[in-house]
Amino acid sequence: MLSGPGTIVVHDTPEALSRDAAARIVAAARATVETRGSFTLALAGGGTPLAAYRLLAGAVEMPWAVTQLYWGDERCVPPDDAESNYGAARRALLDHLTVPPAQVHRIEGEDPDPHAAAARYAALLPARFDLLLLGIGEDGHIASLFPGDIALHEHTRRAVAVLAPKPPPRRITITPPVLAAARATLVLATGAAKASPVVRALVGDINIDELPAQLVRPATWLLDRGAARELARVLPL
Ligand code: 6PG
């Protein structure tokens, strides 16, 4: 069910965006723990969220003791590989914290059988993420759901192995049912290269095969001026 795009926030700089993202994650965690006693957070891969993760590492009010960490996708590489989303988050965030290891649920990208790794990951996913973080690719992909991929029409399995056009090609990703079930979704996008996928995702004709990011509706979109450049031409931002 595709609904309206949600909330759009435009920041003057990527640094301001990262500060806002970290603050929103902490606020969501504290509010969720207040009502439900725990918090499930799915981290995004790629480079955009790393500055926010570094800020999060210093957020003393973040309730890590009752936070369960997941990832939206992973490349099929070992965790210490430069391309690993888990590895990037470990360097930016986890190495600076004491989150109980049993609460860090990484996708086992090193498994030579990504289908088996995807099935194991799907089995440990919560019914709903309290907060799902996502970036967006220049082609409009989110997580590792790329344009034209059959995984965009997966409605049963909650994580699958895919072959992506963006290297490294072998990846494991959450699927549309997991996106739809998230209680809240925060999409981070910076730079002019994201201006086109952002405007198409938020106000373009609906075609998830061409623009997978349209699956993420509603969501809170944190954009810098570059990523909001085309959207600003059609919306009173
Ligand atoms: C991945 C990510 C992917 C990422 C976008 C944006 O594993 O590549 O999950 O969906 O969020 O490609 O990446 P950047 O933030 O590096 O632009």
Boltz pocket constraint, residues with backbone or C-beta under 6 A from the ligand:
constraints:
  - pocket:
      binder: B
      contacts: [[A, 44], [A, 45], [A, 46], [A, 47], [A, 48], [A, 49], [A, 72], [A, 73], [A, 74], [A, 75], [A, 85], [A, 134], [A, 135], [A, 136], [A, 137], [A, 138], [A, 141], [A, 142], [A, 143], [A, 144], [A, 188]]
      max_distance: 6.0
